[in-house]
Amino acid sequence: MGARHVSPPMKSEPLTEQSIQKRLNRFFASWKYNVDGLFVFSWESDKLIWTKAGYIYEFEIKISRSDFKNDFKHKKEKHVILSATIDREYAEKMQASILEDARNDWRHWDEESLMRQFGSVEHTIEGKRLPNYFYYAVPEDLIKPEEVPPYAGLIYIAKEYQYVAQSFRIVKEAPRLHKTKYKDGELNLGEKFYYNFKSALEKFRKEEELTEMYRERLETELASKGHAKTYEQMEQELKRATADVEYWKKAAGEHLRNSICNNAERKRLRREILKLVPDFDFKPIEDEVDKIYGKQDNPYL
C-alpha cells in the first residue's frame, strides 16, 4: 500500500506591501532584474521585473480601495502616459482632468498658457518611458476586473494558501503597452540601484535599533514583576505581565521581520549592481551608513 499523500497546511499572513512584493517574486521562474520601490520611469514603482528578453513588467500594489482610488487622483500624469498607446480616449479624459486641476491651482495663468502646458496628451508623454506591461496587485476581491483601466492587468493575492507559487492569480491579463525591448544602460539603472541599496541598508540599520529597543523594554517589564506578594496579587500581576510580554514580543517580532526583509532587499540590490559593475566598491556606502547608525554585529549581515 503506497504512502498516503498529505497536503501541506494552509498558510496565512497579513497582506502588506512587503509581503505582496515577496509573493510576486514567483511571477517568473527567472528574470534579469527584480527590484522593489525603484524610481525608473516618471514615478516610483512598487515592483519592477525586467525579463531576460528585455521586457519590463511593473506591479502597482494596493491594499485598500481608498489607496486604489487615490492613485487616479494624485498620479494623473502617470495614467496618461500608461494609457496613451492603448486607449487614446481614456488618455484624453485623464488629460482633461489634469487641465481642470491646473485651472484651479494656477488661476493667475492665462488660458493659452494653461492649454500649452496642460492641455495636450502629447506634451505630457513627450520623452517619457513606460513599462511594457502594467499590473495592479491587490488582496483577493478588493477591486473588480472591470474597475481596472484598459491598459492594466489585475492580480489577486490570496491571504491563505498552501504553496507560494499558488498564492496569487491573474484575473485580468495586462495588454502589451509597447514592443520596445530595454537594454542595459538605457534607464541609468546603476545609479538607481546604488541609491536603493543605500536606502535599504539605512532601513535595515534602523530596524536593528528598534528591535533592540523593544528587547530592552521586554526585559525591563519582566524584571519589574515582583514575587513577594499574596497569591491573588501575584495572579493579577501574572495576567498583566502576560499581556505586556505578548505585546512587546509582537512588537519586537514585527520589527525583526522588517529588518530581515530589508536586508534581503539589500542583498538583492547588491547582486543587481554587481551584474552591471562587477568591481563596484560598496565600502564607501556602508561606511557612510555606519556613521549614522553605527556598526552592529548581526547574523543577517
C-alpha positions as CSV (number, residue, x, y, z in Angstrom):
1,M,0.0,0.0,0.0
2,G,1.5,3.3,-1.1
3,A,2.2,6.2,1.2
4,R,-0.7,8.4,1.8
5,H,-0.2,11.9,0.4
6,V,-0.8,14.7,2.9
7,S,-1.3,18.2,1.7
8,P,0.6,20.9,3.5
9,P,-1.3,23.0,5.9
10,M,-2.8,26.3,4.8
11,K,-0.6,29.3,5.4
12,S,-1.9,32.8,6.3
13,E,-0.1,36.1,6.7
14,P,-1.1,39.8,6.8
15,L,-1.1,41.3,3.3
16,T,1.2,44.3,3.3
17,E,3.2,45.9,0.5
18,Q,6.3,43.9,1.5
19,S,4.5,40.6,1.8
20,I,2.9,41.1,-1.7
21,Q,6.3,42.1,-3.2
22,K,7.7,38.8,-1.9
23,R,4.9,36.8,-3.4
24,L,5.3,38.4,-6.8
25,N,8.9,37.2,-6.9
26,R,7.3,34.0,-8.2
27,F,5.7,35.7,-11.1
28,F,8.5,34.5,-13.3
29,A,10.7,31.5,-12.7
30,S,13.8,33.7,-13.5
31,W,14.5,37.2,-14.5
32,K,17.3,39.7,-15.3
33,Y,16.4,42.3,-12.7
34,N,13.8,42.2,-9.9
35,V,13.7,45.3,-7.7
36,D,11.2,46.9,-5.3
37,G,10.5,50.6,-4.8
38,L,12.6,51.8,-7.8
39,F,12.2,55.2,-9.5
40,V,12.8,54.2,-13.1
41,F,10.1,55.9,-15.0
42,S,8.4,59.2,-14.0
43,W,7.1,57.6,-10.8
44,E,8.2,55.2,-8.2
45,S,7.3,51.6,-8.9
46,D,6.3,49.2,-6.1
47,K,7.9,46.3,-8.1
48,L,9.7,46.0,-11.4
49,I,10.7,42.8,-13.0
50,W,12.9,43.1,-16.1
51,T,12.9,39.8,-18.0
52,K,15.9,38.3,-19.8
53,A,14.1,39.0,-23.1
54,G,14.3,42.8,-22.3
55,Y,10.6,43.5,-21.3
56,I,9.7,45.3,-18.1
57,Y,6.7,44.4,-16.0
58,E,5.5,46.9,-13.4
59,F,3.3,45.9,-10.4
60,E,1.4,48.6,-8.5
61,I,0.4,47.2,-5.1
62,K,-2.8,48.4,-3.4
63,I,-4.0,47.1,-0.1
64,S,-7.2,49.2,0.3
65,R,-9.9,50.6,-2.0
66,S,-9.1,54.1,-1.0
67,D,-5.5,53.6,-1.9
68,F,-6.5,52.3,-5.3
69,K,-8.9,55.3,-6.0
70,N,-6.3,57.8,-4.8
71,D,-3.9,56.5,-7.4
72,F,-6.1,58.1,-10.1
73,K,-6.5,61.4,-8.2
74,H,-2.8,62.1,-7.3
75,K,-0.9,60.4,-10.2
76,K,-2.9,61.5,-13.3
77,E,0.2,62.2,-15.5
78,K,1.3,58.6,-14.9
79,H,-2.1,57.3,-16.1
80,V,-1.9,59.5,-19.2
81,I,1.5,58.0,-20.1
82,L,0.4,54.4,-19.5
83,S,-2.9,54.7,-21.4
84,A,-1.7,56.8,-24.4
85,T,-0.7,53.9,-26.6
86,I,-3.6,51.6,-25.7
87,D,-6.7,53.8,-25.2
88,R,-6.5,57.3,-26.5
89,E,-10.0,58.2,-25.3
90,Y,-9.0,57.3,-21.7
91,A,-5.8,59.4,-22.0
92,E,-7.7,62.4,-23.3
93,K,-10.2,62.1,-20.4
94,M,-7.4,62.0,-17.8
95,Q,-5.6,64.9,-19.5
96,A,-8.8,67.0,-19.3
97,S,-8.8,66.3,-15.6
98,I,-5.2,67.5,-15.3
99,L,-6.1,70.7,-17.2
100,E,-9.1,71.3,-14.8
101,D,-6.8,70.9,-11.8
102,A,-4.3,73.3,-13.3
103,R,-7.0,75.9,-13.8
104,N,-7.8,75.7,-10.1
105,D,-4.1,75.6,-9.0
106,W,-2.7,78.2,-11.4
107,R,-5.5,80.8,-11.5
108,H,-3.1,83.6,-12.4
109,W,-2.2,81.9,-15.6
110,D,-4.0,82.8,-18.8
111,E,-5.9,80.1,-20.7
112,E,-3.4,80.0,-23.6
113,S,-0.5,79.2,-21.2
114,L,-2.6,76.6,-19.4
115,M,-3.5,74.9,-22.6
116,R,0.1,74.9,-23.8
117,Q,1.3,73.3,-20.6
118,F,-1.5,71.0,-19.5
119,G,-3.9,70.7,-22.4
120,S,-2.1,68.1,-24.6
121,V,-1.5,64.4,-24.2
122,E,1.5,64.8,-26.5
123,H,3.0,67.3,-24.1
124,T,2.5,65.0,-21.1
125,I,4.0,61.9,-22.8
126,E,6.8,63.7,-24.6
127,G,10.2,61.9,-23.8
128,K,8.6,59.7,-21.2
129,R,9.3,55.9,-21.0
130,L,6.9,53.3,-19.7
131,P,6.9,49.6,-18.8
132,N,5.9,47.0,-21.4
133,Y,3.2,45.6,-19.1
134,F,1.5,47.1,-16.1
135,Y,-0.4,45.2,-13.3
136,Y,-2.3,46.1,-10.2
137,A,-1.7,43.5,-7.4
138,V,-4.3,43.6,-4.6
139,P,-5.8,41.4,-1.9
140,E,-8.3,39.0,-3.4
141,D,-11.6,40.6,-4.4
142,L,-10.6,44.1,-3.2
143,I,-11.4,45.5,-6.6
144,K,-13.3,44.0,-9.6
145,P,-11.6,43.4,-13.0
146,E,-14.0,46.0,-14.7
147,E,-12.7,48.7,-12.3
148,V,-9.2,48.3,-13.7
149,P,-8.3,50.7,-16.5
150,P,-7.9,49.3,-20.1
151,Y,-4.1,49.5,-20.0
152,A,-3.6,47.5,-16.8
153,G,-3.9,43.9,-15.7
154,L,-5.1,42.6,-12.3
155,I,-3.6,40.1,-9.9
156,Y,-5.4,38.8,-6.8
157,I,-3.3,37.9,-3.8
158,A,-4.7,35.2,-1.5
159,K,-4.5,35.7,2.2
160,E,-4.5,31.9,2.8
161,Y,-2.5,29.5,0.6
162,Q,-0.6,26.2,0.6
163,Y,2.1,26.9,-1.9
164,V,3.7,30.3,-2.5
165,A,3.6,29.8,-6.3
166,Q,-0.2,29.4,-6.0
167,S,-0.7,32.4,-3.6
168,F,-1.7,34.8,-6.4
169,R,-3.6,34.5,-9.6
170,I,-4.0,36.7,-12.7
171,V,-7.7,37.6,-13.1
172,K,-7.1,40.1,-16.0
173,E,-4.1,39.9,-18.3
174,A,-2.2,43.1,-18.9
175,P,-2.1,44.2,-22.5
176,R,1.3,45.0,-24.1
177,L,1.8,48.7,-24.0
178,H,4.7,48.7,-26.5
179,K,7.1,46.3,-28.1
180,T,10.4,48.1,-27.4
181,K,12.9,45.9,-25.5
182,Y,15.0,47.7,-22.9
183,K,18.8,47.3,-22.9
184,D,21.3,47.8,-20.1
185,G,22.3,51.5,-19.8
186,E,19.1,52.9,-21.2
187,L,17.4,53.6,-17.9
188,N,20.5,54.5,-15.8
189,L,19.9,51.5,-13.5
190,G,23.4,51.5,-12.0
191,E,22.8,54.9,-10.2
192,K,19.2,53.9,-9.3
193,F,20.3,50.6,-7.8
194,Y,23.0,52.5,-5.8
195,Y,20.5,54.8,-4.1
196,N,18.1,51.9,-3.4
197,F,20.9,49.8,-2.0
198,K,21.8,52.7,0.4
199,S,18.2,53.2,1.4
200,A,17.7,49.5,2.1
201,L,20.8,49.5,4.2
202,E,19.7,52.5,6.2
203,K,16.3,50.9,6.9
204,F,18.0,47.7,8.0
205,R,20.2,49.6,10.5
206,K,17.2,51.5,11.8
207,E,15.1,48.3,12.3
208,E,18.1,46.8,14.2
209,E,17.9,49.8,16.6
210,L,14.2,49.5,17.0
211,T,14.4,45.7,17.6
212,E,17.0,46.2,20.3
213,M,14.9,48.9,21.9
214,Y,11.9,46.6,22.2
215,R,14.0,43.8,23.5
216,E,15.2,46.1,26.3
217,R,11.7,47.1,27.1
218,L,10.6,43.5,27.3
219,E,13.5,42.7,29.7
220,T,12.5,45.7,31.9
221,E,8.9,44.6,32.0
222,L,10.0,41.1,33.1
223,A,12.4,42.4,35.7
224,S,9.8,44.7,37.2
225,K,7.5,41.9,38.2
226,G,7.9,41.3,42.0
227,H,7.4,38.0,43.8
228,A,6.9,39.0,47.5
229,K,3.1,39.2,47.1
230,T,0.0,37.3,48.0
231,Y,-1.4,34.6,45.7
232,E,-4.2,36.9,44.4
233,Q,-1.8,39.8,43.9
234,M,0.6,37.5,42.0
235,E,-2.2,36.2,39.9
236,Q,-3.2,39.7,38.8
237,E,0.4,40.6,38.2
238,L,0.8,37.5,36.1
239,K,-2.2,38.5,33.9
240,R,-0.8,41.9,33.4
241,A,2.7,40.6,32.8
242,T,1.5,38.1,30.2
243,A,-0.3,40.9,28.3
244,D,2.8,43.1,28.4
245,V,5.1,40.3,27.3
246,E,2.8,39.3,24.4
247,Y,2.6,43.0,23.3
248,W,6.3,43.6,23.3
249,K,7.1,40.2,21.8
250,K,4.8,41.0,18.9
251,A,6.3,44.5,18.5
252,A,9.8,43.1,18.6
253,G,8.9,40.3,16.1
254,E,7.4,42.8,13.6
255,H,10.5,44.9,13.6
256,L,12.7,41.9,13.4
257,R,10.7,40.7,10.3
258,N,11.1,44.1,8.8
259,S,14.8,44.0,9.5
260,I,15.3,40.7,7.8
261,C,13.1,41.8,4.8
262,N,15.1,45.0,4.3
263,N,18.3,43.0,4.5
264,A,17.1,40.6,1.8
265,E,16.3,43.6,-0.4
266,R,19.8,45.0,0.3
267,K,21.4,41.7,-0.8
268,R,19.3,41.5,-4.0
269,L,20.2,45.1,-4.9
270,R,23.9,44.3,-4.3
271,R,23.6,41.4,-6.8
272,E,21.9,43.5,-9.4
273,I,24.6,46.3,-9.1
274,L,27.4,43.7,-9.5
275,K,25.7,42.5,-12.7
276,L,26.2,46.0,-14.1
277,V,29.5,46.8,-12.5
278,P,31.4,43.7,-11.3
279,D,34.1,45.6,-9.4
280,F,31.7,48.1,-7.7
281,D,33.0,49.2,-4.3
282,F,30.3,49.0,-1.7
283,K,32.5,50.0,1.3
284,P,32.1,53.8,1.0
285,I,28.3,53.4,1.1
286,E,28.4,51.1,4.1
287,D,30.9,53.3,5.9
288,E,28.6,56.3,5.3
289,V,25.5,54.5,6.7
290,D,27.5,53.1,9.7
291,K,28.4,56.7,10.7
292,I,24.7,57.4,11.0
293,Y,23.5,54.2,12.7
294,G,26.7,52.5,14.0
295,K,28.1,49.1,13.0
296,Q,26.4,46.3,14.9
297,D,27.1,42.6,14.9
298,N,24.2,40.8,13.3
299,P,23.9,37.3,11.8
300,Y,22.0,38.7,8.8
301,L,24.8,41.0,7.6
